[in-house]
Amino acid sequence: MKTVGMEAVRQAGGLAVLLCSIVAEAAVEGPGRDQFLRAAAARGDIRTDGRLDEPAWAEAPVFDAFVQRFPTAGAAPSERTELRILYDSERVYIGVTARDSQPALVDRRLGRRDSTLTTDLVQLIIDSTHDHRTAYSFSLSAGGVQGDGLFYDDRNYTTDWDGVWDGATSHGAEGWVAEFSIPLSLLRFPDTSVQTWGFSVRRQIARLNEESESVDNPRTSNANVSRLGHLTGLEGLQSRSGVELVPYVATRGTMRPQFSDNALPYPRLMEPTLDVGLDLRAALTSELALNATFNPDFGQVEADELILNLSTFEAFFPEKRTFFTQGMELFQPVGGSLENVPQGLFYSRRIGLTTPILGAAKLTGTLTKGVEVGVLNALVTGPWQEQDEERPDRRWRLHSTRPLHLGPNSSLPGTPQPATNFLAAVVRGSVGANSRVGGSFAAATPLVGGCTEEEAALDEEDQPAECLARGGQGAAMDFDFKTADSEYGVLGQVDASRVSDGPPERTKADGTVLRRGSTGYGGYLRAGKFGGDGFRWDVSYDFSSPTLDLNATGFQQTQNVHSPYAWLHYTRPNGAGPFKGVEVNLGGGSNWTTDGRGVNRGSWFNFNAAVDLPSFDMVGVETGANLGGYDVRELDGTGIPLEREHSSFFVFFWETNGKRMLSLSGFAALGHHDRGPAPGAWGWGAEAALSLRPHPALETRLEVISDRTPFAPRFVENLGDQRFLLANLESNFLSLTLRQQWVLRPNLTLQGYAQLFSAYGVYGPFFEAASDVARTPIRISRMRPTEGRTDEDFYDVALNLNVVLRWEYRLGSTLFLVYSRSQQGLATPEGARVPATVLPRRLLSGPATDAVLLKWSYYWHA
């Protein structure tokens, strides 16, 4: 099977090279590239006040030939929009006059910076490197709320990128005005005497659900940046190799239980701490930027969502920490975001969640025309000491491994913190008009000695740092080739891994043993028609050898799998008949192991359809089935295949027009599960999210999610001699999340977050099943009923609170005041049966940790 896997990889590479040559030969100028807008040199000072009353604005050329993107693609806009562009040696200025025949109906609702707004707004898209793949985004809402982000890989968008720039709006009898002031030091651009940038402006009129743009850039396309128009007339611009420094001081007071035992919530300890740190940004050249951080603090970041994960797969959590969200688009895997591809080399959440970050730096930009590079290095290290919970150590000490942090010794971790260096590097080059090839490398290198077999045999709480460390390297080659119009394409990745450091060996969930020095390989391939109106299609193939392990630095849920699948789509984003939009998808696939056994890991099919109604509300349906197969990960790392149940489901989902004062979205799902030797059962799930905006400055969002799933026999205990205790499982969870936002001013916001989560699981009836040394698959029909037990049942309840006051008291400088609370329900008394309810039992009497953070930062640039 390894030979078959390598042949598939070689065929993928051959197909990539063939398409590369086709694309290079077919490279032509795409739609929109024949449009040129001209900027004028600013004469005199420009005040960023949203008024456009300086003489220079009257001298600037006016562009008003906007076209609709939605709802009537290519039509003339309902309202006139005028665009003017100025520049000087420091900044580029964009003035947009959004005329409106009903100015009283302009939607001026407020929101926090970078939030997704459904109000009237204007968005700039600037491809200053003119690589047709990457573009900066700047937006101003009619209420004056700023937003920014980044387009990457031509068609993808992220709000993770942030910049320090100025903008203002004003309102009058003929509409409203948005004025942007973008520092040249924020942009990367070539070192040439006359600049030509990719450029467009989009305008959103909320009450009409209308979007127009300065260039014809239809939503049916599988491209965005490569379809922009041109901005020219920028003469004599010099790269601004400036330096930006943002020092911070953070003081935190934490009140936590003295004992780690969940049954002992009191007494509590008060632990004050003090941190200082620094963020740095420097433009090394006109197209290369360095970002660094020392002792970063992310106390203002919202806590992760509480979930119930009963699978054998790691759950993916999105990155929220500023340093790891900004400028990271180049590190994203080809084909989508990290959570949507089977093998990702770099998952930033591996860094600093358990061991503090001492410092990190990243270098990103264009090395030469058409070649982008990114390098990130981070060092995690920190002090620890064994804790005597009966007599906490209240002494204060500075530690060399974390010199910019001060606090009592009782606040230190009680387990070893292995110092580790993380490195990630990527380079990607353009091919033809809008295609690329690239390579990447990532490594986690523990800065501790080796772990012996004797040390690895100890209980985990007794193991030294050498055994807790996880080291490894990963490397990949990727490609993304598209035809000149971006409708057809093929993309993929070929990767390999090597395990280093940590214990001498460890066992994966499917029984694969990884030893120091173990190597693995894998990859994925996507090909199809990804753009255009009407029918689209794509075929995919994922492959990973049993020993592929990218998780030292990346994210890889599973390995040991062949996974081909295909989708047929019918897409009408600009509407069909009475509908404003139509999307229909039909897909299916199968999975089997690559370890030579060819075990069927299951097959599936899915059908879903959604329409946008004339009211701009959306409704849809989805149905599908999992067609059995075998689970090779369930039985305690033995790799013995366990027959899976057949299941099917039906979902109805909806989303009302988000531009209304009250909007609602959600789904209701019903599924049937065979449950093996037990009678089949129905499960259900539902989610509803309600958003209320009673005032332009206020928004309340309530999310309710509940799920009740009956599982077929799950692993309970390894009885030895290839015998196992299994049981059906019925689980139920309830999540209530409340988000409240109050925007006092665009630069002063108060936001609150609260999540109440409860879950329970009940096992039974119980079964015994057996295999043999040949790992013969266990069939459901051969399981024997047996005596059960109740000590596997579980019940959990938790509450997370977070309140953040954010004040940007001057451009780029902020003050945060944060209160957070994390509370667990009191443990069920020993001998008592856990409650089978989602009601919050014994929550307020359980252990809680409260923290108050005051964080001040100051932005300085030269």
N, C-alpha and C positions, 0 to 999 in steps of 0.2 A: 504493500500500500504506500510506502514511502516513495517508491519509484513512480507510482501513479501521481502522487502529490507533486513531485518535482517536475514531472512532465507537464502537469497543468500550469505550474508556475512558468515554465519555459514557453508554453504556448501563449500565455498571457503576455509575457514580455515580447514575443514575436509580433503579436497583434498590435501591441502598443507602438513598436517601431514602425510597422507598416502604416498605421493611421497617422503617426507623426509625419511621415513623408507626404502623405496625402494632404494633410492639413497645411503643411508648409507650402505646397504647390498651389493650394486653393485659397491662400490668404488674400483677401481683398478688403477694401474699406467697407466697414459695416454701416448700417443706417445711422444717420445722425452725425457722422463724421464729416459731412460736407457743410455743416453749419458753423459759422464763425461769429462770435461775439467779440466786441472790441472794448478793452478797458482804456480809460483816460487817466493821464497823470493828474494827481490832485494838486491844485494850486491853493496854498494856504492851509491852515489847520482845519481838521475835520473833528467836530464834536460828536460823540456817539450818544445822541439824545432822541433818535427816532424821528427827526424833523426834516432832514434833507434840505435845509434852508441856506447852507453855505453856497457861495457862487459856483464852486467847482461842480456841484451836483447839476446845476443848470446847464453846464457846458458838456456834461457826459452824454454819450450816445444813449438813446432810449430804445429798448427792445420790448415789444409787446405781443409778438406772434406766438403766444402760448397755444398748446393743443390739449385737449382732454385725454387723460389716461383712463378715467372711470367717471361716470358709468357708460358714456358713449365714446369709445376710443376713436381718436382722430378728429372729433368734432370741435367746433369753436367753443371756448369756455363760456360759461354763463355770465361771468364778470371779467372785466379787463384787468390785466396785471402788467405793470410797467417795471422794467429792470434797468438799473444803472450800476456801473462798476467803475471804481476809482482805485488808485494805488499810489503809494509813495515808497520811500526807502525802508519804511518800518512795517507797513501794514497794507493789506488789501481791504477795500471797503465795498460792501454790496448794499445797495438801497433798493428795496422792493416796495412799490406802492400798490397795495391790494385794494383796488377800487371795489365798491359795493353799493348797489342801488338801494339796499336796505341796511344801512350801517347800524341801526339799532339791533339787528338780529345777528351781528357778528358774535360768535361764541368766544368769550374771554375767560372761560373757566381756568383756574390755576391748578398747579400740580408741583410736585417737587422736581428738582432738576433731573433731567434724563428719564423722567417717567414717560410712559407711553400715553400720549395725549390724543383725545378724539375731538379737540377743539379746532378752530381756525388756526392755521399755522403756515409758515413758509420754511422750506428746507433747501439748503444749498448742498450740492454734491460736487466736490473738487478733486479731480485726479491730477494733482500737481506734478507727479513724476511722469505722467502721460504714458503709463504702462498698460492702460486699458484693463487693469485687473483690480487695482486698489484705489479707493477714493475716500476722502474725509467727508463727513456729514456734519452740518451745523444747522440747527433749527431754532426758530423763535415762534412761540405761540402768540396769538393776539393779546394774551394777558401778560406777555413779557417773560415767559418761562423759557429758559435756555435748555437745549439738548444737543448732544453730539454723539457721534459714533463712527463706525468705519465699515465701508463695503470692502469685501475681500473675495478672492477667487471669482471676481466679476459679478457673481450673482448672490453671494451671501452677505448678511448684514449683522453687525453686533453693536450694542450700545456700550460695550465694555470700555471702549477707548474714551478718554477724557482729555480735554485741553483747556487752557486758561485763555479765554478770549472775551470780548465785550460785545454787547448787543442791547438794543433798546427798541421800544415800539411807541407809537403815538396814534391817536384816533381823531378823526375829523368827520365832517359832513359827507365826505365822498368815500369813506372807507377807513383803512388803517395802513400804517407804514411800518416796515421792519427794516432796521438798520444794523448791519453786521460790521464789526471791526476785527479782522483776523490777523494776528501777528505773523509776519513771515517766518519768524523763528519756530512757529508751531508746525510749519509745512516742510515737507521734503520736496525739493525741485532741482532740476539739473543746473549745472554751472554754465549757462549760456547767456549771450547778450540779449536775446529776445526769447521770452518764454512763450510756450504754447501748452495750455493745460486742457484736460478734459473737464467739462463743466456743464451743469444744468441747475435749474431752480424748479422746485415743485411747490405748488400751492394747494392747500386743502381748505375747502369750504364745508364746514361741519353740517350745517342745516340742509345742504343739498347732497351730502355724501359724494361730493365731487372732488376729484383730484386732477389738476392740470400740470403741465410741465413745459419748460422752454424748448424742449426738443421732443420729437416723436419717439417715445421710448415705451412701447406697448407692454402690458402685463403678460401677454402671451409669450413673450420671449424668454429664453433660458439665459439671458444676459442682462446686464445693467450698465456696468462701468464702460464696457466696450462700445456701448451705444450712445455715449454722451456726445454733446457737441463740443466745440472748441472755444476756449477763451484765449485771445491773443492781444497784442498791444502792450504787453508787460515788458518793458525795456529797462535794461540796466539794473536789474534786481541782483543784489548780492546776498549770498547765504549768511544768515545770522548765526554765527557760532557762539550763541549765548549760553549762559549757565543759569539754571533755575534751582534754587535751594528751598526746601520746605522743612525746617526743623519743627519738632513737636515736643510738648511736655504733656504727659498723661499721669494723673493720679487716680487711683482706684481704691475703693473700700469694699471688701468682700466679707459677707457674713455667711459662714458655712457650718454644717454640723461637725462637731469635733471627731465623731467616730464614723468610719466608713460603713458600718453595719446599718442597713436600711431600717432595721427595727429600732434604732436609737437616734431619733432626730434631734435630741437635745443632750447636752448643752451645745451651744454654738460658739464658734470662734470668730472674732473680728480680725481681719488681716488686711492692713493698708499696704499698698505698694506704690512705687514711683518709677516711671520709665521716661527716658528721653531718647529721641531718635532723630533720624534725618532721612529725607528723600531728596534725591538729586537727579536732575536731567541736564544733559549737555549735548549740544549739537556738535559732533566731532567734525563733520563735513556737511555740505549742503544736503546730503542724502543718508547720513549715518547718525543715529542718535544713541546715546548711552543713558540708561536709567539705572539708578542704584538705590538701595534702601538699607539702612542700618538700624537694627533692633526695631523692626516695624511693629506697630500696634494696630489691631483691627477690631478694637472693642466696640466700635459703632456698627459693625456688620450684624445683620439679622441672623439669628440662630437657624440651623438647619431644620427643615421640616421633620417632625416626628412621623415615622412610618412603621408599618408592620411588614417585615420581610421574612417570610417563611420558606423562601426558596433556598437553593444551595448556591445561588449566585450573589456576588457582591452588588449592593445597590449603588447607583451613580448619584452623586450630589453635585449640583452646579457650583462653580467657583464664585465667591462673592468678595474676596479680598482684593483690594484695589491694585496692588502691585502685580498680581497674577491675572488680572483681567485686562489691563491696559496694554496695548501694543502686542498682544499675544496671538493675533490672527494668523501670523505666519506659522505658528506652532500647531495650528489646527490640522487634523488629518485631512487628506484629500477625500472629497465625497460627502462632506457634512461635518457636523459638530462631533465631538468626541463620543457622546452617548449614542450616536447613530451609526457608528462604524464598529466592526467586530474587533479591531486591533488598533489601539492608539498608543504611540510611543511615549507621549508625555501627558501626564495627568497631574496638574499642579497641586492638587489636594494631597498628594503623597508628601508634600513638603510642609513641615512646620505645624501639623495638627497635634502631634504628641510632644515632639521636641522643639523648643523655640528656635526661630530663625535669628541667627546672629547677624547675617548680612546676605544680600543678594544683589545681583547686577544682571542687566540684559542689554545686549547690543543688537539693534535692529536697523534695517535700512537697505539701500541699494548699493551693492558693491561696484557694479558697472552697469551700463545700460542693459536692461532686461534680466539682471541677476540680483535677486534679493537674498539677504542672509539674516539669520537670527541666531544669537548665542545667549544662553541663560545659565548662570551659575549661582547656586545658593548653598550656604553652609548652615546646617542646623546643629546646635549644641547647647547644652545647658546643665546646670548643676542639679544634683539630686542627693538625697540622704534617706536612710531608713528612718521611718517615723515611729515614734512611740506615742500612740494615740492617748494613752493614759496621762502622759506628761509631755505635752507639746513643747517644742523648742521655740521659744519666743525671741531668741536673739536675732539681731539684724547683721547681715554680712554681705559684702560685695564679693562676687565670684568672678574669677578670670574668664570662665566660659560664658558668662553673660554679664559683662561689665557695665552695661547701661541700664540695669534693672536693680532695684533695691526693694527688699521686703523681708519679713521674718522667715526664719528657716522652716517654720511649720507650713509655709505655703509652697515649699519645694515638692516636686514629685517624690514618691516613695519607692519608685522602681528605677533601674538604670536608664539613662537617656543616651543611647549610642550616637555619638557625633557622626554625621554623614554628610558627604558632599554630593550635591545633585548637579548634573550637567546635562544640558540639552542644546543641540545645534541643528540647524536646518539651512539648506540652500536650495533655491528654486530658480529656474531659468525659463524665460519665455521661448516659445517655439511658434513661429508663424504669427498670425494675428492675435489669437486669444487662447493659446494652449501653453502648456508648461510641462517641465519634468523637474524632479527634485530628489534630494536625498536628505536623510535625517539620522541623528545619532543621539542616544540618551544613556546616561549611566548614573547609578547610585553607588557611591563608593564609601562604605563605612570606614571611619578613621579609628578603628579598634582592631585588636588582634583576632586570631582565629578561635573558633568555638570547637572544643573537643567533644568526642562522643560521650564521655562521662558527664560533661556539663550539659549537653543537650538532653541527657536522660533525666535531668532534674525536673521538678515541677516548674511551670513557667514562672511563677512568682519568685523562685529561687535561682533562676538562670542569670548569668552575668550579661553585661551589655553585648559581649561578643556573640552570644546566641540569639539575642533579640534583634540584632541588626539584620537587614535584608539588603543584599547587594546584587547588582545585575547590570547587564548592558543590553541595549537593543539598537538595531540599525534597520533602515528601510530605504527603499527606492520607490518613488511614486510618480504618477503621470496623470495628466488630465488633458485629453485631446478633444477638441471640438471642431466641427466644420465652421466655415467663416460666419454663418448666420447663427451659430451656437445651438441649432436645433438638434443635431446628432452629435453624439460623443461617446468616448470610452475613457474610463478612469479606473485607477486601482493602485494597489500597493503590494510590494513584495518585501517581507521583513524576516528578521532572524533575532534570536535572543541567546544570551548566555547567563547562567546563574553563577554568582560569586559570593563569598562571605556568608555569614550566618551559620546555621547548624550544618553538620556534614551532609545530612540529607533530610528531606521532608516530602510528605506524600500529598499529592493533589486529591481533590474530591473524587476523581475517577480512578484512583489507585495508582496513577503514574508517580514514580519515585523520581524526584529531582535531587541530584547531587551537585556539589560544587564543581563547576566546569560543565554541567549539562547544557547542551545547545538544542535549539528548536528552530523551526521555520514555519512560515505561513504567508498569507496574503489574501487579497480580495480583489474582485474585478466587477465593474459595472459597465454596461453598454446599452445604448438605446437611443430613442428619440425623446429628448427631455424638454423640448420647446415646441411652440406652434399651437394653433387653435385646432381643436378636434382630438383625433386619436394620437396618443403617445404610448410608448412601450419601453420596458427595460428588462434586461436579464442580468442576473448576478450570480456570482459564485464565490463563496468564502471557504477558506481552507486553513487548518492549523494542525501541525503535528502534535502528538501527545505531550512533548516536552517544550513546546513554545510557551514562554512565560515572560510577558512584558510588564508585569505588575510591580516590579521594583521601581519603575519610573512612570509607567503608563497605566492604561485601563484596558483590561481584557477579561470579559466575564467568563469565558470558557475556552477550552482548547480540545484537541482530539476530535475534530469534526470536519466532514465535508458538508457543505450547505449550499446547494443550488436552489434558486427560486426565480420567479418571473412575475411581472405585473403588466397588465393592460389598463391604460387610462383613457378616459374621455374627458377632456377639460375645455370648458368655455368660460374663461375668466371674465370676459366682457359681456356675458349673458347669452341666452338663447330663448326665443319666444318671450313669455311673460317673466322669465327669471332674469335676475341681474347677474347671476353666475351659476355654473353647473359643473360638478365634478363627480365622476364615477370611476371606481377602481376595482379591479378584479385581480387577485394574486394567489399564488400557492407555491409551496416548496417542500423540500424533504431534507433530512439530516441523517448521517451515519458516521461511525467512528473511523479514524484514520490509523488505528493501532494494529491493523492487520486482521481484526476480527470482523469488521464491517457490520457492527451492531447498528440496527435501525434505531436512531434516536428520536424518531417521530416525524410525521408529516402534517401539513396544515393547509387550509385554504381560507381566503378572506374576501368578502365583498362589501364595499361601502359606497354610499352615494350621498351627496349633499347639494342643496340648491340655496341660492340667495333669493329670497322672495322680493316682490316689488316694494315691500316696506323696508327692505335692506335687513330683514331678519333672516337667519339661517336655520334650516332644519336638515336633519340627515338620519340615515339608518346604517347599521353595520351588522353583518352576520358572518359567522365562520365556525370552524371546527378544528380540533386537534385530533388527529387520527391515530392515536395510540403510539406504538413503538416501545422503546425501553429507555429507562433512566439509568445511566452508568455512574451517576454522582451521588445517589441517595444513600447507599449502604455503607456508611462509615469508612470511606476511603478504600474500599476493597475493589471497586470497579466491577462488581458483579451486577449484570443488567437486571433491573427490576421492571417488570411490565407496567406500562403506564395506562391510565384510564383513557377512554374516549370521552370527549366533551364537546359541547356545542354551545353557542351563545347568540343572543340577539341584543342589539343596542339601539336606542333612540337618543339622539343628541340634538341640542339646539343652542342658539345664541342670538339674543335680541340685539337690535341696533344699539351699539355702545355709545352713540352720541346723544342718547336720551338721558333725561334726569335719572330715570330708573331703568336699569338693564339687568337681564338675567341670562345665565348660561348654565349648561350642565348636561347630564346624561342619566339615563336609566337603563340598566342592563339586567338580563335574565339569562342564566346558563344552566345546562343540565350536565351532571357528572355521573358516569357509570358507577364509580366507587368500588369496582372489583367484586369481591365476594359478598359485600353488603349490598342492599338494595340501592338502586340509583336515587339521586337526590337533586333537587333544584337549589341553585344559589342565586344570589342577586347582589347588585351593587348600584349605587346611585351617588351623584354629586350635583350640588346646586350652588351657584355663586351669584350673589345679589350685590349689585353696586348701586349706591344711592348718592347723588350729588345735589343736595338741596340748596347749595349756595356755591358760587364760583370758587370759594376758598375751602370748601369742605367736601370730603369724600369718605364714605363708609363702605367697606366691602366685607361681606360675610360669606364664608365658604363652609359648606357642610358636606362631608364625604362619609359614606358608610358602605361596608362590604360584609357579606356573609357567604362564605365559601365552604362547601363540603369537599374534603380531599379524600382521594383513594388511599390505600395503606401507605403510611409514612414510616420511616425508620424510628424506632424507639430505643432498642438496645442490641448490641452485638453479644450473642450468647456463646460465641466461640464455635470452632469446628464448622465454619460456614453456615451457622444457624443464626437467625435473626428474629427479634420480636418486633412486630409491626402493628400499626393500628390506624384505623380511619381517624381523621381529624376534622372537627368542625370549628372554624374560626370566625370571629366577628370583630370588627373594629369600627370606631366612630371617631371622627376628627372634626372639631369645630374651630375655625380660624377666623378671627376678627382683625381687620386692618382699618385703622382710622387715620386720616390725614387732615391736617389743618395748615393751610398755607397763609401765614400772616402777611408775608411779602414773598416775591419770587426767590429772595435770598435768605428767608427766615421761615423754616418749616418745623412743624411738630408732628411726628408720626408715631403711632402706637401699633403694636402687634401682639396678639395673644393666640395661643393654640392650646386647646384642651384635647387630649388624645387618650383614648381608652381602648383596650383590646383584651380578648380572652380566647382560649382554645381548650377544647375538650376532646380527649382521645377515647376511642372505643367505637365498635368492638375491636378486640385484639386478635392477632393471628401470629402463627409461627411459620416461618418459611426457611428452606434450606437449599444450599447449592453444593458445590464440590470444589476440589482443588483446580479443576479446569474452568472454573467460573461459569458454569452452565447458567443460562438466564433463568430467573425465577418468574414463573407464570402465576398470574392471579388465581387461576383455577386450581393450583396445587397448594395454596395456603390452607393451613389448618387452624380452626378456631382454638383459642387458648385463654387461660385466665389473664385478666388485665390488672391494672393498677391506676391509681389516681395521682401519683406524685409527678407525672409529666404534664398535667394540666397547668395552665398558666393564666394569670390575670395581671395586667399592667395598666396603670393610669398615671398621666403626667401632665404638667402645665408649664408652658413657656411664656414669659412676658418680656416685652422689650419696648421701651419708650425712648425716643431719640429727638432731642432738640438740636437742630442744625442751623447755625448762623454763619453765613459767609460775610463777615464784617468788612472785608475788603476783597478785591478781586483775587481769587486763588487762596485766600486765608480763611480758615474756618475755626469755629468754636463748637464743640460737641458737649452736650450734657446727656448722659445715657443712664437709664435705670433698667436693670434686667433681673428676672427671677426665674429660677429653674426648680421645679418641685416634683417630687415623686410621691406616689401613694405609699402609705405605710404597709409594710410587708404583711402578708397573711400569717396569722399566728401558726406556729408549728403544730401539725396534727389536724388543723382545720382545712376544709375543702375550699379551694379558691372559688370566688363567685363567678358564675357564668352569666355575666351581665356587662353591658357597656356603660352603665351608670358609674359616676366617679366615686366609688367607695373609698373611704379612709384617705382621701386626697389631702385635705387641709391639715390633717394630723401627721402627714408624712414629712420626710426630710426636705429642706428647701435651702437653696443658696441664693442670696441677694447680693447684688453688686451695683455700685454707683460709680460712674466714670466721668471725669472732667478732662477733656482733651483739647489742647490749644495748639494750633499750627499757624505758621506765618510764611507767606509766599514772598520770595525775593528773587529778582532776576537781574542779570547784567548782560 
